[in-house]
Amino acid sequence: MNAGEVLHVADAEGVRFLTLDRPEARNAFDLSLYVALAGALDDARGDDSVRVVVITGAGRVFSAGQDLAEMTALAQGTAAEGAEHGFRTLLAAVEAFDKPLLAAVNGAGVGIGFTLLLHCDMVFLAESARLRVPFAEMGVPPEAASSLLLARRVGRQQAARILLTAEWVPAADAVRLGIALAVVPDDQLQAHVAGVAARIAQHPLAGLRAVAGLVRAAEADDVTAARAREEAAFADLLAGFVTPGVGGKPLPR
């Protein structure tokens, strides 16, 4: 199966593997990847042959976050039509997903490459993987309800440290803090996660849906409220934003 040039889709033993496939852009998210991953999650949710989904990345990077070229184009008003809706489209699909969602983080995860993991049921990191959220450094607020979810995973002070310093979180620290479940040698990551996913996929779909759906439902209202606060803060910060010399517009989230 193939969801386009930017996302590779493969099935095995009731597990659907979604591989971010923009290695030339370090798997950064642009409209095409946002839409492709959102569509693949929606398709997997509606396909009863799929019991578990695993998200991973092609090459040596999981995801470098938002595509900066597209961000610049959005600010300048020259981005492709609909580009401003890509982020929300993906988050809506993630929040609606009601089956086990695993992540095999094969390398660096930055921005949405980190915050996406907070919505996954299990996260496995390669030994070489590391995570970073550069929001404070960039002068923007957190995204994807990370202002809520990160604090819930690691505690308020650790979340503040990660969000405010924009420092890298090594794989071992991510496990110690509760962001990820385990660190796996780089050359064993995909096989290890595939094995875990295959064991989960042996269970009845109804049971998997009940567990995954109820776990997400427990946080759903809080996630929605956190995202609304983040988006309002983002809009306030960028109200009247103009890129020097080009007359841009606010960057939507």
Secondary structure, DSSP 8 states (H G I E B T S, - for coil): -BS-TTEEEEEETTEEEEEE--GGGTT-B-HHHHHHHHHHHHHHHH-TT--EEEEEESTTEEE--B-HHHHHHHHHT-S-TTGGGHHHHHHHHHHH--S-EEEEE-SEEETHHHHGGGG-SEEEEETT-EEE--HHHHT----TTHHHHHHHHH-HHHHHHHHHH---EEHHHHHHHTS-SEEE-GGGHHHHHHHHHHHHHTS-HHHHHHHHHHHHHHHHHHHHHHHHHHHHHHHHHHTT---TTT-------
